[in-house]
Amino acid sequence: LIAVARINPYLCPSEVNDRPRIENDVPSNYPLNYAVNMGTWKVWDPARRRGGPGAFFPESKLKTNSFRDGLSKTMSFAEVKAFTGYERNAGLTDELPIPVTAADLPAGGQGKYGRQYFENTGHTEWVDGRAHQSGFTTTFTPNATTAPDRTDGISIDWTNMQEGKSDSVVTYAAVTARSYHPGVVNVSMMDGATRTVSDSIDINLWRAASTRKGGEPSHSLD
């Protein structure tokens, strides 16, 4: 089963849960630590067949000239933690503003998180192209604590609707870049360069680096 194959380049040596995901006592999937840049918050509008501002989104066919901000200014990948908890499929149909804090994450979705690592199923399927599995967004800064009151201190990611589960509900996603490296995450840029980014980076710079044609002033993650 290809989904349970361990792909070494997809895993960070610092990952503490380098193990398969188990379903019904049988390995079902293998996690990953390097996720693609899906922009700031809005990932996919299925009714309009339009993606968000990131480097990747469903059905995307981007070319070099799609990255008007420049390949060296746009992130391609960032670190994430395997077995991250998340909420999904609240299915809100209003246009949702980007949250400022975790307290702003809407309630009402399905919780996929818990105190045991195996209860948290985000970033456990390298074969799944959805944001909560193989993507990240810059809604919050790297390694941010994202624990709404309802999660009892557990930091989570959040997805309004899984891509492919609705023909009309927009996928908004807060999927935070995280690592086991104190105070930083590692990212790569669309030109192949790598950067180490501090948790304390200005949120506007962090978000600017996740847009391919945002037109923001010249910025650097260094």
ZAMARGU-4260 file (C-alpha; in steps of 0.2 Angstrom, whole numbers, plus 5000, padded with zeros to 4 digits):
<rodrens>
0) 5000/5000/5000 | 5009/5016/4994 | 5000/5027/5007 | 5009/5019/5021 | 5026/5020/5013
5) 5039/5030/5023 | 5046/5043/5011 | 5063/5048/5019 | 5064/5065/5011 | 5047/5070/5018
10) 5052/5068/5036 | 5063/5079/5047 | 5076/5069/5058 | 5068/5079/5073 | 5051/5072/5071
15) 5046/5063/5087 | 5031/5054/5079 | 5040/5046/5065 | 5028/5031/5064 | 5013/5026/5053
20) 4995/5031/5057 | 4985/5016/5062 | 4967/5013/5057 | 4958/4998/5064 | 4975/4991/5071
25) 4983/4992/5054 | 4995/5005/5047 | 4985/5016/5035 | 4996/5031/5031 | 5013/5039/5034
30) 5015/5057/5040 | 5026/5071/5033 | 5035/5086/5039 | 5037/5097/5023 | 5021/5105/5017
35) 5017/5116/5002 | 5013/5134/5003 | 4994/5136/5001 | 4994/5155/5005 | 4987/5165/5019
40) 4970/5159/5023 | 4958/5156/5008 | 4964/5141/4999 | 4950/5135/4987 | 4934/5142/4980
45) 4925/5126/4972 | 4911/5136/4965 | 4923/5148/4955 | 4937/5135/4953 | 4949/5148/4960
50) 4963/5145/4972 | 4970/5157/4985 | 4986/5167/4984 | 4999/5154/4988 | 5011/5143/4977
55) 4999/5128/4977 | 4981/5125/4977 | 4969/5112/4969 | 4969/5111/4950 | 4983/5124/4949
60) 4993/5126/4933 | 5005/5139/4938 | 5020/5144/4928 | 5035/5154/4932 | 5027/5170/4926
65) 5013/5167/4939 | 5025/5172/4953 | 5025/5191/4950 | 5032/5194/4967 | 5047/5184/4962
70) 5052/5166/4965 | 5065/5171/4977 | 5052/5180/4987 | 5038/5166/4988 | 5039/5151/4999
75) 5037/5134/4992 | 5038/5123/5007 | 5039/5124/5026 | 5040/5112/5041 | 5025/5105/5050
80) 5023/5093/5064 | 5016/5075/5061 | 5000/5071/5070 | 4994/5089/5072 | 4976/5091/5079
85) 4964/5100/5069 | 4945/5105/5067 | 4937/5103/5050 | 4921/5105/5040 | 4912/5119/5050
90) 4905/5123/5032 | 4902/5141/5035 | 4896/5150/5019 | 4899/5168/5024 | 4916/5176/5018
95) 4927/5173/5033 | 4940/5187/5038 | 4957/5181/5042 | 4958/5177/5061 | 4969/5188/5072
100) 4971/5175/5086 | 4966/5157/5089 | 4951/5164/5099 | 4944/5170/5082 | 4944/5152/5074
105) 4925/5148/5072 | 4918/5134/5081 | 4906/5120/5075 | 4918/5109/5065 | 4923/5091/5068
110) 4937/5089/5081 | 4952/5078/5076 | 4963/5081/5091 | 4966/5074/5108 | 4979/5072/5122
115) 4986/5056/5113 | 4997/5058/5098 | 4986/5046/5088 | 4970/5056/5091 | 4978/5070/5081
120) 4977/5066/5062 | 4983/5082/5053 | 4999/5080/5043 | 4998/5061/5044 | 4994/5057/5025
125) 5008/5062/5013 | 4997/5055/4999 | 4983/5068/5003 | 4984/5085/4994 | 4972/5094/5006
130) 4979/5109/5016 | 4977/5100/5033 | 4988/5085/5027 | 5001/5092/5015 | 4999/5111/5016
135) 5002/5126/5027 | 4996/5143/5028 | 5002/5159/5035 | 4987/5164/5045 | 4998/5163/5061
140) 5016/5165/5063 | 5028/5149/5064 | 5025/5139/5080 | 5011/5149/5086 | 5000/5143/5100
145) 4983/5141/5092 | 4972/5134/5106 | 4954/5141/5106 | 4946/5139/5123 | 4936/5124/5118
150) 4951/5114/5115 | 4957/5114/5133 | 4975/5120/5129 | 4978/5109/5113 | 4984/5119/5099
155) 4975/5115/5083 | 4974/5119/5064 | 4957/5123/5057 | 4949/5120/5040 | 4932/5127/5035
160) 4929/5113/5023 | 4940/5099/5016 | 4944/5102/4998 | 4934/5091/4987 | 4920/5089/5000
165) 4909/5103/4994 | 4904/5110/4977 | 4901/5127/4985 | 4909/5130/5002 | 4925/5139/5002
170) 4940/5131/5010 | 4948/5143/5022 | 4962/5136/5032 | 4973/5140/5047 | 4987/5127/5046
175) 5002/5133/5055 | 5020/5130/5051 | 5028/5121/5066 | 5045/5112/5070 | 5054/5104/5084
180) 5068/5117/5082 | 5067/5130/5096 | 5061/5147/5090 | 5062/5143/5071 | 5055/5134/5056
185) 5064/5130/5040 | 5057/5135/5024 | 5061/5134/5005 | 5058/5147/4992 | 5052/5144/4974
190) 5069/5147/4967 | 5076/5133/4978 | 5084/5143/4992 | 5081/5139/5010 | 5078/5150/5025
195) 5077/5148/5043 | 5063/5159/5050 | 5060/5165/5068 | 5044/5163/5077 | 5044/5181/5080
200) 5044/5187/5062 | 5032/5201/5058 | 5015/5193/5053 | 5014/5204/5038 | 5031/5199/5032
205) 5027/5181/5035 | 5011/5182/5025 | 5019/5192/5011 | 5031/5178/5008 | 5016/5166/5005
210) 5009/5176/4991 | 5014/5174/4973 | 5007/5190/4967 | 5003/5201/4982 | 5013/5216/4976
215) 5019/5219/4993 | 5035/5229/4995 | 5051/5220/4994 | 5054/5209/5009 | 5066/5196/5016
220) 5064/5182/5028 | 5082/5183/5034
</rodrens>
